[in-house]
């Protein structure tokens, strides 16, 4: 299956699906069914969290997580099981300081593009998950299927026929257990463990992929959400491994911090580090903010390795602006 086929079969249906979910959750929708859904969600949230603060005040992260869990549970029941996962956003304009014109793999060597790649391009991500088993073992346990897709589109590169420079596909299956243990000043919210696959769908010499056993631990405090996601890469045949040294750049874990500055203002930082003497650190900063009553603006900055698989071993500096369709919480 080539990249165009994968894009046509995954991108359009998934994006349309998530836009539909976002519309169903829109408080300002005029459709009667949407209003009924929102009223039902608000009722469930109030029942699950009767002591929550007034909506005009800035909630604590515990309240945000509780509200999100109640909405997630109801939405997965009413909307065919599909709920948002990682952030879904569109950045129509991003700028890279250094463009990797000739991606390199230790096994397959250098692979230049047919045309010169521009510094400016569009970037977007879609992400959703589907509960496969709920209430397994007890009501706190859910088996999920998740899917995240991130694309880099040379939209402004008319000389090269506006190609998709890179698309990463990331399906996974994981078990999540809701703990809700009060530890120290905050709360240990949940733990997850599962299998994760990520690839770019290209043929050699630009093929990149890896498989991991991946877990995560979530902790909330005041208006903060913290997450640590360690992983173990499943070994591959040395003669078939497209990126055997990826651990030298991305390390063995991802670290996330999310801060709810206000009800509709969210700051986030994601980081990776190879934990070696050469100290390769990667940082992604994000800030989402309201635009009118229904849209959220989004600014993102990336500095480091692994923004995309094709550039896993090259430091990328990027800044972009666009809209956020589904935030972290």
N, C-alpha and C positions, 0 to 999 in steps of 0.2 A: 504494500500500500504506500503510495508516494505522498509527499507533503501536501499537495493540492487536494488529494482525495480525503486525507485526514482532516484538513481544514474545513472542507465543504461539509463533511459528515458530522464533525464535532462542534466547530466554532459557531456556525449559524444557529443550529437548534439549541445549543447550550445558552448562547447569548439571549435568544428570544425567550427561553424559559426563565432566565433570571430577571429579565426585564418584566416579565409577567408577574413573577413573585414580588418584585419591588412595587409594582403597581397595586397589587392586592393589599400590600401593607401600607399604602399611602393614606394618611389621615385625611387628606383633602379631596380624595376621589369622590366623584358624584354618583357613581354607580351604586345601586341599592345593595348588591351583594357585597361590595367592598366595604360599605358602611357597616353592614351587619357583621362582617368578619372583624373589622376593627373594634366594634363594640364588644364582641365576644372576647377578643384578645385582651382588651382593657379590663373586662370583668375577671378573667382568669388571673391576670397579673395582680389585681387588687386582692383576690382571694388568696393567692399564693404568698403575697407580701403586703399584708394589711398595714404594716407600720412604715411603709415607704414615705419618703418626704414628698412635699408638694412638688408638682412637675416644674414649677417656675424656679425651684431651687436646684443647685447642682447636686446630683445624687452621689453617694459613695459608690465605689466599684462593686461592693457586695450587692447593693441594690440593682445596679446595672446588670450584673451577671444573673441575678434572680429573675429580673424582668425578661432578660434575653432567653433564659431557660424555659420560662413559661410560654413565651411567644414561639420559641422553637418547637416545643412539644405540641402546641395547638396547630401551628402551621404545617408540621409534618403529617398531622392527621387530616387537615382540610385541603391541602394542596398537593396531594399525590405523594407525599413523603419527602419532596425536595425542599431543602432549606439552604440558606447561604452558609458558606464555610469561611474561607479566607476572604480578604477584601476583593471586591469587584469594582474595577475602575477603568476609565478611559483617559489617557493622556494624549490628546491630539498633537501636542508639540512637546518634544523633548530635545535636548541638545547634549551630545557627547563631546567631551574635550578631545579624547583620543579614540579614533576609530580603528578597530582591529581589522585591517584589510586582508590579512592572511592568517586565518586561524591555524593553529598547530596542535598536533597530537603526537605524543612520543612514539606511538606505533605506526600511525598512518602518515605522519609528516605534515608539511604545509599544504594548505588548500586555499588558494586565492579565489576571489569572486570573479565572475565574468566581467563585471563592471565596477567602477569605483563606488564605494558606499559613502553616503553623505553623513555629515555630523548631526543633522536634524532628522528625526524620524518619529513616528507615532508608536506608542506603547500601550498595551491594554492587558488586563487580566480578568478572567472569569473563574469563578469557583463556587461549587455547590457540594452538598453531601446528601446522602440518602440512608435512612435507618434500615438496616437489614433485619436485625433482631432487637426488640425492645423488651425490657423487663426480664432479660435473661439473668439468671442467678437471683437477682432482686431488682427492684424498681430503679436502682441507681446505675444499672449496667446497660449499655447500648452498644451494639455492633454496627459500625458505620461503613459505608462506601463513600469515599471522597474523590473529587476530581477537580484539578486546578490546571488552567491553561494560560500561558503567558506568551504574548506575541510581540515582535518588533517589526514594524512595517515601514519600509522606506517610501512613505507616501509622497514625499516631496522630490523624490529622485525620478523625474520623468525620463531622463536619459537611459535609465536602466529598467524602464517600464514598471516602476513603482513595486518592486518585489517585496515579499515577506522575507526579510533577512534571516529571521530565526523564530521558531515557535517551539516552546517546551510543553510537553504533555506529562501530567503527573497524576495518575490514578493511584489510589491507596485503599487499603482496608484496615480498620483499626477498631480496637475495643476501648471504650471510655467508661471509667468508673467515677461517679460523682461522690466525692468525699465529704466536703463541707465541714472540715475539722478546724476549729479555732486553735491556731498555733501562733504564739507570740502576739504581736499587735494586729495580725491579719488572719486570713483564713486560707487553708489549703483546699482549693476548690475541687480539683479533679486530676486524675492521671489517665494517660492513654498509652497504648502499645499496639503496634501493627506493622504491616508490610507496605513499603513505599517503592514505586517505580517511577523513574523520570527519564525521559528521552526526548530527542529533538526530531525524530521521524525522518532523518536524512540518511542517505547512503554514504558509504565511504568515498572520499576521505573526511567528510564533514560530519560523520555520524558520532553522536555522543549519547551515552546512557549509563545508568547505574541503578542497582537495586539495594534497598536498605531495610534493616529492622529499625524502626524508629519509635521513640516514645516521647512523652512530654509530661511535665508537672506544672500545674497552674496555681498561682498564689495571688490573692488580692489583699490590698491594704489601702484604706482610705479611698482615694480616687485612682489608684494604681492597679494595673494588672501585670503580673510578671509570669513569664513562661520560660522554661528551659527544656529544649528538645534534643536530647542526645540520640545518636544513631550509630549503628554498626553496618558497614558496607559488606554485603554478601560477596565473597570472592568470585572472580570470573577466570575463565581460561586466559592465560597470558597472551595467547595468540589471537584472542578475540576482544580483548579489553580496549575500548576506544579512548579511555581516559584513566590509565592506571595510576597516575599521580594526583588525582583530584583531591585526595586527603591532604596533600601538601599545601593546598590553597584554601580549602573550605573547612578543614579540621574535622571534628567529630560531633559538633553540636551547633545549635542555633539558639540565640538568646533574644527574647522579646520583652519590651516594656511598653505598655499602653497607658496613657494618662488622659482621663476625661476632664479637660480643663473646664468646660461647661457642658450643658446638656447636649449641644450639637457641635462642640469643638473637641477634636480628638488629636492628640499628639502620639506618635509611635516611633519606636526605634528598634530596629533589628540588627543583630551583630553576629558575626562569625569570626573565629580566630583559629589558626592552625596549631597554636600552642607549641610552636617550635622556635628554635633560636632565630630564624629569619623573620619571624613575627609578621605574618600576612593577615592583616585585619580588614574586614569588610563591614561597612555600616550603611544602613538604609534608614533615612529619616522621612517621616510622612506627617502631614498636617491637613486635616479635613475641617471644613467650615461651611456654614449654611450660605446658600445663595437663594434668596427668596424663601418661599414656604416649602418647596418640595425638593429642591436640588441641593447638593453639597459640592463645593469646590474642593480641589485636592492638589496639593503641591508635594512633590517627591524629589528627594536627592539621594543618589547612590554613589558611593565611593568604595571600590574594592573589587573582589573577585566573585565569580559565580552568579552574577546577575542573570546571565543566561548560560546554558551548557556550552555553547560554542565559544564563549569567552571565559570559561572557568579558570584558565591560567593566565589571564591578562587583566590588569587593573583598569577598571572603567570608571570614569567620572561622568555623571549624568544628572541633569536637573530637568524636571518636566512639570507641566501644569495641565489640569483637566478637571474631570468631575468624578466623584465617588458615588457609586450606585449602592454598594453595601459595605459598610465599615466593619471594623473588627467586632464591635458590639453595638 
